[in-house]
Amino acid sequence: MGIMGIIEERLDRAVANREWCSRFYHVEVQVLEAISSDHNPILILYSDVPPELGSSHRAFKFEAKWQLDPECHDIIKAAWEQDVFESNQLKDIQVRLSACQRNLTRWSKVKFGKDAEILKQKSKRLLELQGNNSSDQVEVVKQIQKDIDDILEREEVKWKQRAKQN
């Protein structure tokens, strides 16, 4: 009996068809070290973010401060009740969630995008009105104070969420 030679062949591969590649936009295959076997483990890393969005795309996060505004419920309801004609329920839910995300993000930018600027303007206006000590401006002062309180409440909720507080 002779000593057998070592036959070295690479069988550790990942295979995908076009349909799979079109569903998973960015895929990286890593062949890891074979530590306790003669087969190398394969690690497949993927991202469901389309490549055109690049690394600047941030994950969607629901903002707790949105719940303070009654329009939020209407936006979610409208996105969820839209007509969707998908072949299966999972795809149907994905389409509705994507619409909800898009609509909430757009609405938030319009509704709350200038909160810091508005807060600054209203604070300045409040200071002016309070300096005048005019009794005919009481209702205006109260409304400005309420607007400032609303903005500050949203900011507080936002930062509590960021700090992962309930």
PAPA-501185 format. One line per field, with one value per residue: z, y, x of N, C-alpha, C in turn; residue number from 0; residue in one letter. Coordinates in Angstrom, 1 decimal. Atoms other than C-alpha are relative to their C-alpha. Layout:
REM residues N
n_w (Z|...);
n_v (Y|...);
n_u (X|...);
ca_w (Z|...);
ca_v (Y|...);
ca_u (X|...);
c_w (Z|...);
c_v (Y|...);
c_u (X|...);
resi (NUM|...);
resn (A|...);
This chain:
REM residues 166
n_w (0.0|0.1|-0.6|0.9|0.1|-0.4|1.2|-0.4|0.9|-0.7|0.2|-0.9|0.8|-0.1|1.3|0.0|1.4|0.2|-0.9|-1.4|0.0|0.2|-1.2|-0.9|0.8|-0.2|-0.6|-0.1|-0.4|-0.6|-0.4|-1.3|-0.3|-0.5|-1.3|-0.5|1.1|1.3|0.8|-0.4|-0.1|0.9|-0.6|1.0|-0.6|1.0|-0.5|0.8|0.4|1.4|0.1|0.3|-1.2|-0.6|-1.5|-0.7|-0.4|-1.4|-0.3|-0.5|-1.4|-0.3|-1.0|-1.0|0.0|1.0|-0.6|-0.6|1.1|0.5|1.4|0.1|0.1|1.3|1.0|-0.1|0.4|1.4|0.6|-0.2|0.7|1.5|0.9|0.4|0.7|0.0|0.1|-1.3|-1.2|-0.4|0.9|-0.2|-1.2|0.3|0.8|-0.9|-0.9|0.7|0.3|-1.3|-0.3|0.9|-0.3|-1.3|0.2|0.8|-0.8|-1.1|0.5|0.2|-1.3|-1.1|0.5|-0.4|-1.4|-0.7|0.5|-0.5|-1.5|-0.1|0.4|-0.9|-1.3|0.2|0.0|-1.4|-0.7|0.4|-0.6|-1.4|-0.4|0.2|-1.0|0.6|-0.5|1.2|0.6|-0.9|0.8|0.9|-0.8|-0.4|1.1|0.2|-1.1|0.3|1.2|-0.5|-0.8|0.9|0.6|-1.0|-0.3|1.0|-0.2|-1.2|0.4|0.9|-0.7|-0.8|0.9|0.3|-1.1|-0.2|-1.2|0.3);
n_v (-1.2|-1.3|-1.2|-0.8|-1.5|-0.9|-0.6|-1.2|-0.6|-1.0|0.3|-1.0|-1.1|-0.4|-0.1|-0.8|-0.3|-1.5|-0.4|-0.2|-1.2|-1.2|-0.2|-0.4|-1.0|0.0|1.3|0.3|1.3|0.2|1.4|-0.1|1.0|1.3|0.2|1.4|0.8|-0.2|-0.9|-1.4|-0.6|-1.1|-1.1|-0.9|-1.3|-0.7|-1.2|-0.2|-1.4|0.0|-0.6|-1.4|-0.8|-0.1|0.0|-1.1|0.4|0.4|0.9|-0.7|0.2|-0.7|-1.1|0.0|-1.3|-0.1|0.4|-1.1|-0.7|0.8|0.3|1.2|1.1|-0.1|0.3|1.5|0.6|-0.1|0.9|1.4|0.3|-0.2|1.2|0.6|1.2|0.8|1.4|0.7|-0.9|-0.6|-1.1|-1.0|-0.7|-0.8|-1.2|-0.9|-0.6|-0.9|-1.2|-0.6|-0.6|-1.1|-1.1|-0.5|-0.7|-1.3|-0.9|-0.5|-1.1|-1.2|-0.4|-0.2|-0.3|-1.3|-0.3|-0.8|-1.4|-0.5|-0.2|-1.3|-1.2|-0.2|-0.5|-1.4|-0.7|0.0|-0.9|-1.4|-0.3|-0.1|-1.3|-1.1|0.1|-0.4|0.9|0.5|1.1|1.1|1.2|0.2|0.5|1.4|0.9|0.2|0.9|1.3|0.5|0.2|1.3|1.2|0.3|0.5|1.3|0.9|0.1|0.8|1.3|0.4|0.3|1.1|1.1|0.2|0.5|1.3|-0.1|0.1);
n_u (0.8|-0.8|0.6|0.8|-0.3|1.1|0.6|0.5|1.0|0.8|1.4|0.8|0.4|1.3|0.6|1.3|0.5|0.3|1.1|-0.5|-0.9|0.8|0.7|-1.0|-0.8|-1.4|-0.4|-1.4|-0.3|-1.3|-0.3|-0.7|-1.0|0.4|-0.7|0.2|0.6|-0.7|0.8|0.0|1.3|0.3|0.8|0.7|0.5|0.8|0.7|1.2|0.0|-0.4|-1.3|0.0|0.2|-1.3|-0.2|0.7|1.3|0.2|1.1|1.2|0.4|1.2|-0.2|1.1|0.6|1.0|1.3|0.6|0.8|1.1|-0.2|-0.8|0.9|0.6|-1.0|-0.2|1.3|0.0|-0.9|0.4|1.3|-0.2|0.3|-1.3|0.3|-1.2|0.3|0.1|0.2|-1.3|-0.4|1.0|-0.4|-1.2|0.3|0.7|-0.9|-0.8|0.8|0.2|-1.3|-0.2|1.0|-0.4|-1.3|0.3|0.9|-0.8|-0.9|0.8|0.6|-0.9|-1.3|-0.5|0.4|-1.0|0.2|1.3|-0.2|-0.8|0.9|1.1|-0.6|-0.3|1.3|0.6|-0.8|0.5|1.4|-0.1|-0.7|0.9|1.0|1.3|1.0|0.8|-0.8|0.0|0.3|-1.1|-1.0|0.4|-0.1|-1.5|-0.5|0.4|-0.8|-1.3|0.1|0.2|-1.3|-0.9|0.5|-0.5|-1.5|-0.3|0.3|-1.1|-1.2|0.3|-0.1|-1.4|-0.7|0.6|0.8|1.5);
ca_w (0.0|-1.0|0.6|-1.0|-2.2|-1.0|-3.6|-3.2|-4.8|-4.0|-3.6|-1.2|-3.4|-3.4|-6.4|-7.3|-10.3|-11.7|-9.8|-6.5|-7.4|-8.4|-5.0|-3.0|-4.2|-2.5|-1.7|-0.4|-0.1|2.2|2.5|6.1|7.6|8.0|11.6|12.6|9.2|5.7|4.4|4.5|5.9|3.6|5.0|2.8|3.8|2.1|2.3|1.1|0.4|-3.4|-4.5|-5.8|-2.3|-1.1|2.4|3.0|3.3|6.9|8.2|8.8|12.4|13.6|15.6|18.9|18.6|15.5|17.7|19.3|16.0|14.9|11.3|11.9|12.4|9.2|7.2|8.5|7.9|4.3|3.5|4.9|3.1|-0.4|-3.2|-3.6|-6.1|-5.1|-5.6|-1.9|1.5|2.4|-0.6|0.0|3.5|2.3|-0.2|2.4|4.9|2.3|1.4|5.1|5.6|2.6|3.5|7.2|6.2|3.7|6.1|9.0|6.9|6.0|9.4|11.7|9.5|10.7|14.3|15.5|13.4|14.4|18.1|17.7|16.0|18.4|21.5|20.1|19.4|22.9|24.4|22.4|23.5|27.1|27.1|25.8|28.7|26.4|27.8|24.3|23.3|26.0|23.6|21.2|24.0|25.2|21.7|21.2|24.6|23.5|20.2|22.0|24.5|21.7|20.0|23.2|24.0|20.7|21.3|24.7|23.3|20.5|22.9|25.3|22.4|21.4|24.9|24.8|27.7|28.0);
ca_v (0.0|3.4|6.7|8.6|12.1|15.0|16.1|19.7|21.0|24.0|22.9|25.8|28.1|30.1|30.0|32.3|32.8|36.2|36.2|35.8|38.5|40.9|40.4|40.9|44.0|43.8|40.4|39.5|36.0|35.2|31.8|31.4|29.3|25.6|25.1|21.7|20.4|19.9|22.2|25.9|27.6|30.1|33.4|35.3|38.9|40.8|44.2|44.9|48.5|49.2|50.2|53.6|54.7|54.0|54.3|57.6|55.8|55.6|53.0|54.2|54.7|55.6|58.9|58.7|62.5|61.9|60.3|63.7|65.0|63.7|63.8|60.9|58.4|59.6|59.2|55.6|54.8|56.1|54.2|51.0|51.3|52.0|49.5|47.1|44.2|41.9|38.2|37.3|38.7|39.3|41.4|43.2|44.1|45.2|47.6|49.1|49.5|51.1|53.6|54.3|54.9|57.2|59.2|59.6|60.7|63.3|64.6|64.9|67.0|69.4|69.4|69.4|70.3|73.9|73.5|75.0|78.1|78.5|78.1|80.9|83.2|82.5|83.0|86.3|87.4|86.3|88.3|91.4|91.0|90.4|93.5|95.6|94.6|95.1|93.7|93.4|90.8|88.3|85.7|86.1|85.5|82.4|81.0|81.6|80.0|77.0|76.7|76.9|74.2|71.9|72.2|71.7|68.7|67.1|67.8|66.2|63.1|62.9|63.0|60.6|58.2|58.8|58.1|54.9|56.0|55.2);
ca_u (0.0|1.4|0.8|-2.0|-1.3|-3.4|-5.9|-6.8|-10.0|-12.1|-15.7|-16.7|-18.6|-21.8|-24.2|-27.1|-29.3|-30.4|-33.7|-31.9|-29.4|-32.2|-33.8|-30.6|-28.9|-25.6|-24.1|-20.7|-19.4|-16.6|-14.9|-13.8|-11.0|-11.5|-10.8|-12.2|-13.2|-11.8|-14.5|-14.4|-17.5|-19.2|-20.5|-23.0|-23.5|-26.3|-28.0|-31.5|-30.6|-30.5|-27.0|-28.1|-29.0|-25.5|-24.2|-26.0|-29.3|-30.5|-32.8|-36.4|-37.3|-40.7|-40.6|-42.6|-43.2|-45.3|-48.0|-48.6|-50.1|-53.5|-52.4|-50.0|-52.9|-54.5|-51.3|-50.8|-54.5|-54.3|-51.2|-52.6|-56.0|-54.5|-55.4|-52.5|-52.6|-49.8|-49.5|-49.1|-49.8|-46.2|-45.5|-48.8|-47.7|-44.3|-45.8|-48.1|-45.3|-43.1|-45.9|-46.4|-42.7|-42.5|-45.6|-44.5|-41.0|-42.3|-45.0|-42.5|-40.1|-42.9|-44.6|-41.6|-38.7|-38.5|-39.4|-36.1|-36.6|-40.2|-39.3|-36.8|-39.3|-42.1|-39.8|-38.7|-42.3|-43.4|-40.6|-41.7|-45.4|-44.5|-42.3|-45.2|-47.5|-50.5|-53.7|-55.3|-52.6|-53.5|-55.0|-52.1|-49.6|-51.5|-51.5|-47.7|-47.0|-49.1|-47.2|-43.9|-45.0|-46.1|-42.7|-40.8|-43.0|-42.1|-38.4|-38.6|-40.3|-37.7|-34.8|-36.4|-36.7|-33.1|-32.0|-34.1|-36.3|-40.0);
c_w (0.0|0.8|-1.0|0.0|0.4|-1.3|0.5|-1.0|0.8|-0.4|0.8|-0.8|0.3|-1.4|0.1|-1.4|-0.1|0.9|1.4|0.1|-0.1|1.3|1.1|-0.7|0.2|0.8|0.1|0.5|0.5|0.3|1.2|0.1|0.4|1.2|0.5|-1.1|-1.2|-1.0|0.6|0.2|-0.9|0.8|-1.1|0.7|-1.1|0.6|-0.9|-0.4|-1.5|-0.1|-0.3|1.2|0.8|1.5|0.7|0.4|1.4|0.1|0.5|1.5|0.3|1.2|1.0|0.0|-1.0|0.6|0.7|-1.0|-0.5|-1.4|-0.2|-0.2|-1.4|-1.1|0.0|-0.6|-1.6|-0.7|0.1|-0.8|-1.5|-0.7|-0.4|-0.6|-0.1|0.0|1.3|1.1|0.5|-0.8|0.1|1.2|-0.2|-0.8|0.9|1.0|-0.7|-0.3|1.3|0.4|-0.8|0.4|1.4|-0.1|-0.7|0.9|1.2|-0.4|-0.2|1.3|1.1|-0.4|0.4|1.4|0.7|-0.4|0.5|1.5|0.2|-0.2|1.0|1.4|-0.1|0.0|1.4|0.9|-0.3|0.7|1.5|0.5|-0.2|1.1|-0.5|0.4|-1.2|-0.8|0.8|-0.7|-0.9|0.8|0.4|-1.2|-0.3|1.1|-0.3|-1.1|0.5|0.9|-0.8|-0.7|1.0|0.5|-1.0|0.1|1.2|-0.3|-0.9|0.8|1.0|-0.8|-0.4|1.1|0.5|1.4|-0.4|0.6);
c_v (1.2|1.1|0.8|1.4|0.8|0.7|1.3|0.6|0.9|-0.3|1.1|1.2|0.4|0.2|0.7|0.2|1.5|0.4|0.3|1.3|1.2|0.3|0.5|0.8|-0.1|-1.3|-0.1|-1.4|-0.1|-1.5|0.1|-1.1|-1.3|-0.3|-1.5|-0.9|0.2|0.9|1.4|0.5|1.2|1.0|0.9|1.2|0.7|1.2|0.1|1.5|0.1|0.8|1.5|0.9|0.1|0.0|1.1|-0.3|-0.4|-0.8|0.9|-0.3|0.9|1.0|0.0|1.4|0.1|-0.3|1.2|0.8|-0.9|-0.4|-1.3|-1.2|0.0|-0.4|-1.6|-0.7|0.0|-0.9|-1.5|-0.4|0.2|-1.4|-0.5|-1.4|-0.8|-1.5|-0.8|1.0|0.7|1.2|1.2|0.9|0.9|1.3|1.0|0.6|1.0|1.4|0.8|0.7|1.3|1.2|0.7|0.9|1.4|0.9|0.6|1.1|1.3|0.5|0.5|0.5|1.4|0.4|0.9|1.5|0.6|0.2|1.3|1.2|0.2|0.5|1.5|0.8|0.0|1.0|1.5|0.3|0.1|1.3|1.2|0.1|0.5|-1.0|-0.5|-1.1|-1.3|-1.3|-0.4|-0.6|-1.4|-1.0|-0.3|-0.9|-1.5|-0.6|-0.4|-1.3|-1.2|-0.4|-0.6|-1.4|-1.1|-0.2|-0.9|-1.5|-0.6|-0.4|-1.1|-1.3|-0.3|-0.6|-1.4|-0.1|-0.2|1.2);
c_u (0.9|-0.8|-0.8|0.4|-1.3|-0.6|-0.7|-1.0|-0.9|-1.5|-0.9|-0.3|-1.5|-0.6|-1.3|-0.4|-0.4|-1.2|0.4|0.8|-0.8|-0.7|0.9|1.0|1.5|0.3|1.5|0.2|1.4|0.2|0.9|1.0|-0.6|0.7|-0.1|-0.6|0.9|-0.8|0.0|-1.4|-0.2|-0.9|-0.5|-0.6|-0.8|-0.6|-1.2|-0.2|0.5|1.3|0.0|-0.3|1.3|0.0|-0.7|-1.4|-0.1|-1.2|-1.2|-0.2|-1.2|0.3|-1.2|-0.7|-1.1|-1.4|-0.7|-0.9|-1.1|0.1|0.7|-0.9|-0.6|0.9|0.2|-1.2|-0.1|0.9|-0.4|-1.3|0.1|-0.2|1.4|-0.4|1.3|-0.4|-0.1|-0.1|1.2|0.4|-1.0|0.3|1.2|-0.3|-0.7|0.9|1.0|-0.7|-0.1|1.3|0.3|-0.8|0.4|1.2|-0.3|-0.8|0.8|0.9|-0.8|-0.5|1.0|1.4|0.6|-0.4|1.0|-0.1|-1.3|0.0|0.7|-0.8|-1.1|0.5|0.3|-1.3|-0.6|0.7|-0.4|-1.4|0.0|0.6|-1.0|-1.1|-1.4|-1.0|-0.9|0.7|0.0|-0.2|1.2|1.2|-0.3|0.3|1.5|0.6|-0.4|0.8|1.4|0.0|-0.1|1.4|1.0|-0.4|0.5|1.5|0.3|-0.3|1.1|1.2|-0.1|0.2|1.5|0.8|-0.6|-0.7|-1.5|-0.7);
resi (0|1|2|3|4|5|6|7|8|9|10|11|12|13|14|15|16|17|18|19|20|21|22|23|24|25|26|27|28|29|30|31|32|33|34|35|36|37|38|39|40|41|42|43|44|45|46|47|48|49|50|51|52|53|54|55|56|57|58|59|60|61|62|63|64|65|66|67|68|69|70|71|72|73|74|75|76|77|78|79|80|81|82|83|84|85|86|87|88|89|90|91|92|93|94|95|96|97|98|99|100|101|102|103|104|105|106|107|108|109|110|111|112|113|114|115|116|117|118|119|120|121|122|123|124|125|126|127|128|129|130|131|132|133|134|135|136|137|138|139|140|141|142|143|144|145|146|147|148|149|150|151|152|153|154|155|156|157|158|159|160|161|162|163|164|165);
resn (M|G|I|M|G|I|I|E|E|R|L|D|R|A|V|A|N|R|E|W|C|S|R|F|Y|H|V|E|V|Q|V|L|E|A|I|S|S|D|H|N|P|I|L|I|L|Y|S|D|V|P|P|E|L|G|S|S|H|R|A|F|K|F|E|A|K|W|Q|L|D|P|E|C|H|D|I|I|K|A|A|W|E|Q|D|V|F|E|S|N|Q|L|K|D|I|Q|V|R|L|S|A|C|Q|R|N|L|T|R|W|S|K|V|K|F|G|K|D|A|E|I|L|K|Q|K|S|K|R|L|L|E|L|Q|G|N|N|S|S|D|Q|V|E|V|V|K|Q|I|Q|K|D|I|D|D|I|L|E|R|E|E|V|K|W|K|Q|R|A|K|Q|N);
